[in-house]
Amino acid sequence: MSFKIKLNVDRTVRDLYPGLTRNEVYIISEQIEENWDYSNLIDEVKTLTEQYAKADKIDLEGKDGVAE
């Protein structure tokens, strides 16, 4: 089983700014996709993992793949 989070960038840009032309949406969306920094998303997943693991009493100690 695999869990994914997907975001349609052009649809989101269009929803946020419905007054943009198709070409403007394309130009902005293309630049967002090409320059997206995934590190914030990864940091958020890490934070949520720690929160949910704590709430569900799952021990993460030594399970992070970092050599000690």
Gaussian input, Z-matrix of N, CA and C with variables (Angstrom, degrees):
# hf/3-21g

backbone

0 1
 N
 C     1     B1
 C     2     B2     1     A1
 N     3     B3     2     A2     1     D1
 C     4     B4     3     A3     2     D2
 C     5     B5     4     A4     3     D3
 N     6     B6     5     A5     4     D4
 C     7     B7     6     A6     5     D5
 C     8     B8     7     A7     6     D6
 N     9     B9     8     A8     7     D7
 C    10    B10     9     A9     8     D8
 C    11    B11    10    A10     9     D9
 N    12    B12    11    A11    10    D10
 C    13    B13    12    A12    11    D11
 C    14    B14    13    A13    12    D12
 N    15    B15    14    A14    13    D13
 C    16    B16    15    A15    14    D14
 C    17    B17    16    A16    15    D15
 N    18    B18    17    A17    16    D16
 C    19    B19    18    A18    17    D17
 C    20    B20    19    A19    18    D18
 N    21    B21    20    A20    19    D19
 C    22    B22    21    A21    20    D20
 C    23    B23    22    A22    21    D21
 N    24    B24    23    A23    22    D22
 C    25    B25    24    A24    23    D23
 C    26    B26    25    A25    24    D24
 N    27    B27    26    A26    25    D25
 C    28    B28    27    A27    26    D26
 C    29    B29    28    A28    27    D27
 N    30    B30    29    A29    28    D28
 C    31    B31    30    A30    29    D29
 C    32    B32    31    A31    30    D30
 N    33    B33    32    A32    31    D31
 C    34    B34    33    A33    32    D32
 C    35    B35    34    A34    33    D33
 N    36    B36    35    A35    34    D34
 C    37    B37    36    A36    35    D35
 C    38    B38    37    A37    36    D36
 N    39    B39    38    A38    37    D37
 C    40    B40    39    A39    38    D38
 C    41    B41    40    A40    39    D39
 N    42    B42    41    A41    40    D40
 C    43    B43    42    A42    41    D41
 C    44    B44    43    A43    42    D42
 N    45    B45    44    A44    43    D43
 C    46    B46    45    A45    44    D44
 C    47    B47    46    A46    45    D45
 N    48    B48    47    A47    46    D46
 C    49    B49    48    A48    47    D47
 C    50    B50    49    A49    48    D48
 N    51    B51    50    A50    49    D49
 C    52    B52    51    A51    50    D50
 C    53    B53    52    A52    51    D51
 N    54    B54    53    A53    52    D52
 C    55    B55    54    A54    53    D53
 C    56    B56    55    A55    54    D54
 N    57    B57    56    A56    55    D55
 C    58    B58    57    A57    56    D56
 C    59    B59    58    A58    57    D57
 N    60    B60    59    A59    58    D58
 C    61    B61    60    A60    59    D59
 C    62    B62    61    A61    60    D60
 N    63    B63    62    A62    61    D61
 C    64    B64    63    A63    62    D62
 C    65    B65    64    A64    63    D63
 N    66    B66    65    A65    64    D64
 C    67    B67    66    A66    65    D65
 C    68    B68    67    A67    66    D66
 N    69    B69    68    A68    67    D67
 C    70    B70    69    A69    68    D68
 C    71    B71    70    A70    69    D69
 N    72    B72    71    A71    70    D70
 C    73    B73    72    A72    71    D71
 C    74    B74    73    A73    72    D72
 N    75    B75    74    A74    73    D73
 C    76    B76    75    A75    74    D74
 C    77    B77    76    A76    75    D75
 N    78    B78    77    A77    76    D76
 C    79    B79    78    A78    77    D77
 C    80    B80    79    A79    78    D78
 N    81    B81    80    A80    79    D79
 C    82    B82    81    A81    80    D80
 C    83    B83    82    A82    81    D81
 N    84    B84    83    A83    82    D82
 C    85    B85    84    A84    83    D83
 C    86    B86    85    A85    84    D84
 N    87    B87    86    A86    85    D85
 C    88    B88    87    A87    86    D86
 C    89    B89    88    A88    87    D87
 N    90    B90    89    A89    88    D88
 C    91    B91    90    A90    89    D89
 C    92    B92    91    A91    90    D90
 N    93    B93    92    A92    91    D91
 C    94    B94    93    A93    92    D92
 C    95    B95    94    A94    93    D93
 N    96    B96    95    A95    94    D94
 C    97    B97    96    A96    95    D95
 C    98    B98    97    A97    96    D96
 N    99    B99    98    A98    97    D97
 C   100   B100    99    A99    98    D98
 C   101   B101   100   A100    99    D99
 N   102   B102   101   A101   100   D100
 C   103   B103   102   A102   101   D101
 C   104   B104   103   A103   102   D102
 N   105   B105   104   A104   103   D103
 C   106   B106   105   A105   104   D104
 C   107   B107   106   A106   105   D105
 N   108   B108   107   A107   106   D106
 C   109   B109   108   A108   107   D107
 C   110   B110   109   A109   108   D108
 N   111   B111   110   A110   109   D109
 C   112   B112   111   A111   110   D110
 C   113   B113   112   A112   111   D111
 N   114   B114   113   A113   112   D112
 C   115   B115   114   A114   113   D113
 C   116   B116   115   A115   114   D114
 N   117   B117   116   A116   115   D115
 C   118   B118   117   A117   116   D116
 C   119   B119   118   A118   117   D117
 N   120   B120   119   A119   118   D118
 C   121   B121   120   A120   119   D119
 C   122   B122   121   A121   120   D120
 N   123   B123   122   A122   121   D121
 C   124   B124   123   A123   122   D122
 C   125   B125   124   A124   123   D123
 N   126   B126   125   A125   124   D124
 C   127   B127   126   A126   125   D125
 C   128   B128   127   A127   126   D126
 N   129   B129   128   A128   127   D127
 C   130   B130   129   A129   128   D128
 C   131   B131   130   A130   129   D129
 N   132   B132   131   A131   130   D130
 C   133   B133   132   A132   131   D131
 C   134   B134   133   A133   132   D132
 N   135   B135   134   A134   133   D133
 C   136   B136   135   A135   134   D134
 C   137   B137   136   A136   135   D135
 N   138   B138   137   A137   136   D136
 C   139   B139   138   A138   137   D137
 C   140   B140   139   A139   138   D138
 N   141   B141   140   A140   139   D139
 C   142   B142   141   A141   140   D140
 C   143   B143   142   A142   141   D141
 N   144   B144   143   A143   142   D142
 C   145   B145   144   A144   143   D143
 C   146   B146   145   A145   144   D144
 N   147   B147   146   A146   145   D145
 C   148   B148   147   A147   146   D146
 C   149   B149   148   A148   147   D147
 N   150   B150   149   A149   148   D148
 C   151   B151   150   A150   149   D149
 C   152   B152   151   A151   150   D150
 N   153   B153   152   A152   151   D151
 C   154   B154   153   A153   152   D152
 C   155   B155   154   A154   153   D153
 N   156   B156   155   A155   154   D154
 C   157   B157   156   A156   155   D155
 C   158   B158   157   A157   156   D156
 N   159   B159   158   A158   157   D157
 C   160   B160   159   A159   158   D158
 C   161   B161   160   A160   159   D159
 N   162   B162   161   A161   160   D160
 C   163   B163   162   A162   161   D161
 C   164   B164   163   A163   162   D162
 N   165   B165   164   A164   163   D163
 C   166   B166   165   A165   164   D164
 C   167   B167   166   A166   165   D165
 N   168   B168   167   A167   166   D166
 C   169   B169   168   A168   167   D167
 C   170   B170   169   A169   168   D168
 N   171   B171   170   A170   169   D169
 C   172   B172   171   A171   170   D170
 C   173   B173   172   A172   171   D171
 N   174   B174   173   A173   172   D172
 C   175   B175   174   A174   173   D173
 C   176   B176   175   A175   174   D174
 N   177   B177   176   A176   175   D175
 C   178   B178   177   A177   176   D176
 C   179   B179   178   A178   177   D177
 N   180   B180   179   A179   178   D178
 C   181   B181   180   A180   179   D179
 C   182   B182   181   A181   180   D180
 N   183   B183   182   A182   181   D181
 C   184   B184   183   A183   182   D182
 C   185   B185   184   A184   183   D183
 N   186   B186   185   A185   184   D184
 C   187   B187   186   A186   185   D185
 C   188   B188   187   A187   186   D186
 N   189   B189   188   A188   187   D187
 C   190   B190   189   A189   188   D188
 C   191   B191   190   A190   189   D189
 N   192   B192   191   A191   190   D190
 C   193   B193   192   A192   191   D191
 C   194   B194   193   A193   192   D192
 N   195   B195   194   A194   193   D193
 C   196   B196   195   A195   194   D194
 C   197   B197   196   A196   195   D195
 N   198   B198   197   A197   196   D196
 C   199   B199   198   A198   197   D197
 C   200   B200   199   A199   198   D198
 N   201   B201   200   A200   199   D199
 C   202   B202   201   A201   200   D200
 C   203   B203   202   A202   201   D201

   B1=1.4456
   B2=1.5280
   B3=1.2908
   B4=1.4571
   B5=1.5273
   B6=1.3136
   B7=1.4624
   B8=1.5203
   B9=1.3281
   B10=1.4583
   B11=1.5171
   B12=1.3136
   B13=1.4563
   B14=1.5220
   B15=1.3058
   B16=1.4649
   B17=1.5202
   B18=1.3071
   B19=1.4577
   B20=1.5250
   B21=1.2955
   B22=1.4524
   B23=1.5264
   B24=1.3244
   B25=1.4655
   B26=1.5242
   B27=1.3236
   B28=1.4610
   B29=1.5271
   B30=1.3146
   B31=1.4650
   B32=1.5294
   B33=1.3160
   B34=1.4619
   B35=1.5200
   B36=1.3283
   B37=1.4666
   B38=1.5236
   B39=1.3211
   B40=1.4686
   B41=1.5338
   B42=1.3273
   B43=1.4668
   B44=1.5258
   B45=1.3359
   B46=1.4590
   B47=1.5218
   B48=1.3291
   B49=1.4668
   B50=1.5270
   B51=1.3130
   B52=1.4653
   B53=1.5338
   B54=1.3156
   B55=1.4559
   B56=1.5178
   B57=1.3384
   B58=1.4687
   B59=1.5218
   B60=1.3189
   B61=1.4663
   B62=1.5287
   B63=1.3336
   B64=1.4701
   B65=1.5213
   B66=1.3272
   B67=1.4568
   B68=1.5261
   B69=1.3203
   B70=1.4595
   B71=1.5318
   B72=1.3192
   B73=1.4667
   B74=1.5263
   B75=1.3199
   B76=1.4611
   B77=1.5312
   B78=1.3222
   B79=1.4672
   B80=1.5291
   B81=1.3242
   B82=1.4627
   B83=1.5244
   B84=1.3223
   B85=1.4664
   B86=1.5189
   B87=1.3005
   B88=1.4637
   B89=1.5265
   B90=1.3146
   B91=1.4647
   B92=1.5289
   B93=1.3267
   B94=1.4705
   B95=1.5164
   B96=1.3346
   B97=1.4658
   B98=1.5247
   B99=1.3164
   B100=1.4640
   B101=1.5205
   B102=1.3216
   B103=1.4627
   B104=1.5221
   B105=1.3321
   B106=1.4561
   B107=1.5298
   B108=1.3229
   B109=1.4550
   B110=1.5279
   B111=1.3027
   B112=1.4580
   B113=1.5284
   B114=1.3204
   B115=1.4630
   B116=1.5273
   B117=1.3307
   B118=1.4636
   B119=1.5248
   B120=1.3050
   B121=1.4605
   B122=1.5332
   B123=1.3093
   B124=1.4618
   B125=1.5279
   B126=1.3349
   B127=1.4633
   B128=1.5224
   B129=1.3229
   B130=1.4637
   B131=1.5299
   B132=1.3313
   B133=1.4661
   B134=1.5276
   B135=1.3260
   B136=1.4682
   B137=1.5243
   B138=1.3221
   B139=1.4611
   B140=1.5234
   B141=1.3174
   B142=1.4662
   B143=1.5251
   B144=1.3276
   B145=1.4613
   B146=1.5250
   B147=1.3293
   B148=1.4692
   B149=1.5286
   B150=1.3206
   B151=1.4688
   B152=1.5227
   B153=1.3197
   B154=1.4616
   B155=1.5212
   B156=1.3320
   B157=1.4583
   B158=1.5310
   B159=1.3115
   B160=1.4651
   B161=1.5318
   B162=1.3286
   B163=1.4647
   B164=1.5314
   B165=1.3333
   B166=1.4705
   B167=1.5240
   B168=1.3569
   B169=1.4682
   B170=1.5353
   B171=1.3167
   B172=1.4657
   B173=1.5219
   B174=1.3162
   B175=1.4605
   B176=1.5343
   B177=1.2995
   B178=1.4677
   B179=1.5254
   B180=1.3088
   B181=1.4692
   B182=1.5248
   B183=1.3334
   B184=1.4598
   B185=1.5122
   B186=1.3202
   B187=1.4674
   B188=1.5187
   B189=1.3342
   B190=1.4597
   B191=1.5221
   B192=1.3001
   B193=1.4627
   B194=1.5181
   B195=1.3422
   B196=1.4538
   B197=1.5298
   B198=1.3399
   B199=1.4567
   B200=1.5272
   B201=1.3031
   B202=1.4743
   B203=1.4924
   A1=108.18
   A2=116.35
   A3=121.84
   A4=109.12
   A5=115.54
   A6=120.64
   A7=108.63
   A8=116.66
   A9=121.44
   A10=110.09
   A11=114.93
   A12=121.91
   A13=105.94
   A14=115.81
   A15=120.26
   A16=109.45
   A17=115.54
   A18=121.35
   A19=108.42
   A20=116.22
   A21=121.57
   A22=106.65
   A23=116.19
   A24=121.55
   A25=111.58
   A26=118.24
   A27=118.76
   A28=111.55
   A29=118.01
   A30=120.28
   A31=110.39
   A32=116.47
   A33=120.46
   A34=111.21
   A35=117.02
   A36=120.53
   A37=109.89
   A38=116.45
   A39=121.34
   A40=111.13
   A41=117.08
   A42=120.74
   A43=111.61
   A44=116.49
   A45=120.54
   A46=112.42
   A47=116.38
   A48=122.52
   A49=110.15
   A50=116.98
   A51=120.45
   A52=113.89
   A53=118.22
   A54=120.71
   A55=114.03
   A56=117.63
   A57=120.18
   A58=110.61
   A59=115.69
   A60=120.02
   A61=108.69
   A62=116.08
   A63=120.15
   A64=111.07
   A65=115.73
   A66=120.29
   A67=111.00
   A68=117.61
   A69=120.91
   A70=110.76
   A71=116.53
   A72=121.12
   A73=109.43
   A74=117.51
   A75=122.05
   A76=110.94
   A77=116.31
   A78=120.99
   A79=110.66
   A80=116.94
   A81=121.43
   A82=110.60
   A83=117.02
   A84=121.45
   A85=111.77
   A86=116.23
   A87=120.84
   A88=110.55
   A89=116.86
   A90=120.44
   A91=111.31
   A92=116.79
   A93=120.07
   A94=109.64
   A95=117.18
   A96=121.59
   A97=111.53
   A98=117.44
   A99=121.21
   A100=112.96
   A101=117.48
   A102=121.08
   A103=113.53
   A104=117.42
   A105=121.15
   A106=110.95
   A107=116.17
   A108=122.80
   A109=107.85
   A110=116.95
   A111=122.24
   A112=112.94
   A113=118.09
   A114=120.04
   A115=112.21
   A116=118.81
   A117=120.35
   A118=111.31
   A119=116.46
   A120=121.10
   A121=110.38
   A122=116.62
   A123=121.18
   A124=110.08
   A125=117.19
   A126=120.76
   A127=111.37
   A128=116.92
   A129=121.22
   A130=111.17
   A131=117.35
   A132=120.75
   A133=109.74
   A134=117.23
   A135=120.77
   A136=110.54
   A137=117.38
   A138=121.45
   A139=111.13
   A140=116.76
   A141=120.26
   A142=111.53
   A143=117.19
   A144=121.15
   A145=109.78
   A146=116.10
   A147=120.19
   A148=111.15
   A149=117.56
   A150=121.13
   A151=111.48
   A152=117.13
   A153=120.89
   A154=111.51
   A155=117.40
   A156=120.35
   A157=109.85
   A158=116.49
   A159=120.25
   A160=110.21
   A161=117.31
   A162=121.91
   A163=111.27
   A164=116.23
   A165=121.00
   A166=112.60
   A167=115.47
   A168=121.74
   A169=112.32
   A170=115.73
   A171=121.89
   A172=106.93
   A173=116.59
   A174=122.77
   A175=109.56
   A176=116.98
   A177=121.53
   A178=112.86
   A179=116.66
   A180=121.69
   A181=111.11
   A182=115.92
   A183=121.76
   A184=114.80
   A185=117.66
   A186=120.62
   A187=113.03
   A188=116.39
   A189=120.00
   A190=113.54
   A191=118.90
   A192=121.07
   A193=113.46
   A194=117.26
   A195=121.29
   A196=108.06
   A197=116.00
   A198=120.42
   A199=109.71
   A200=114.98
   A201=119.43
   A202=111.09
   D1=141.80
   D2=179.78
   D3=-133.56
   D4=135.56
   D5=178.64
   D6=-110.71
   D7=132.20
   D8=-176.63
   D9=-131.63
   D10=149.94
   D11=171.88
   D12=-116.33
   D13=121.78
   D14=-178.25
   D15=-120.24
   D16=146.79
   D17=177.46
   D18=-135.76
   D19=123.61
   D20=175.40
   D21=-84.09
   D22=102.93
   D23=-172.45
   D24=-62.89
   D25=-48.19
   D26=-176.73
   D27=-65.57
   D28=-36.97
   D29=177.27
   D30=-65.30
   D31=-40.76
   D32=179.58
   D33=-65.32
   D34=-45.09
   D35=177.54
   D36=-60.62
   D37=-43.15
   D38=179.67
   D39=-64.32
   D40=-40.21
   D41=178.27
   D42=-66.69
   D43=-38.75
   D44=-179.91
   D45=-71.86
   D46=-34.80
   D47=-176.99
   D48=-132.89
   D49=73.88
   D50=-175.53
   D51=-63.66
   D52=-14.14
   D53=179.76
   D54=-81.95
   D55=-6.51
   D56=179.27
   D57=-72.43
   D58=149.05
   D59=173.65
   D60=-75.87
   D61=164.61
   D62=177.03
   D63=-57.33
   D64=-41.26
   D65=-179.40
   D66=-65.19
   D67=-41.34
   D68=178.66
   D69=-64.26
   D70=-42.08
   D71=176.95
   D72=-61.11
   D73=-43.52
   D74=-179.84
   D75=-61.31
   D76=-48.16
   D77=-177.62
   D78=-61.07
   D79=-47.73
   D80=-179.09
   D81=-65.87
   D82=-46.43
   D83=-177.65
   D84=-62.47
   D85=-41.15
   D86=179.01
   D87=-60.90
   D88=-43.70
   D89=-179.25
   D90=-68.40
   D91=-39.01
   D92=177.12
   D93=-60.67
   D94=-48.76
   D95=-178.28
   D96=-62.77
   D97=-42.28
   D98=-177.45
   D99=-70.26
   D100=-27.92
   D101=-174.04
   D102=-111.98
   D103=11.02
   D104=-176.11
   D105=-62.71
   D106=134.34
   D107=177.34
   D108=-103.71
   D109=110.11
   D110=-175.89
   D111=-77.47
   D112=-9.88
   D113=-174.75
   D114=-61.27
   D115=-37.12
   D116=178.07
   D117=-65.08
   D118=-40.05
   D119=178.77
   D120=-65.37
   D121=-42.35
   D122=178.79
   D123=-64.66
   D124=-41.56
   D125=177.02
   D126=-61.50
   D127=-39.99
   D128=178.88
   D129=-65.61
   D130=-41.30
   D131=177.75
   D132=-64.12
   D133=-40.06
   D134=178.29
   D135=-62.45
   D136=-46.14
   D137=179.00
   D138=-60.90
   D139=-46.19
   D140=179.75
   D141=-65.56
   D142=-37.46
   D143=177.05
   D144=-58.81
   D145=-46.10
   D146=179.82
   D147=-64.13
   D148=-41.58
   D149=179.94
   D150=-64.45
   D151=-48.21
   D152=-178.11
   D153=-69.59
   D154=-36.79
   D155=177.39
   D156=-62.39
   D157=-43.17
   D158=178.08
   D159=-62.11
   D160=-47.12
   D161=-178.89
   D162=-62.78
   D163=-33.55
   D164=-178.08
   D165=-96.40
   D166=8.46
   D167=178.46
   D168=57.20
   D169=43.87
   D170=176.36
   D171=-103.37
   D172=123.18
   D173=-178.22
   D174=-80.43
   D175=121.69
   D176=178.26
   D177=-98.42
   D178=-4.79
   D179=-177.60
   D180=-55.41
   D181=123.61
   D182=177.18
   D183=75.52
   D184=7.10
   D185=-176.87
   D186=-108.24
   D187=12.44
   D188=-175.40
   D189=-92.75
   D190=-1.90
   D191=177.28
   D192=79.08
   D193=4.84
   D194=179.33
   D195=-90.92
   D196=125.56
   D197=179.70
   D198=-69.74
   D199=137.60
   D200=179.48
   D201=-96.27

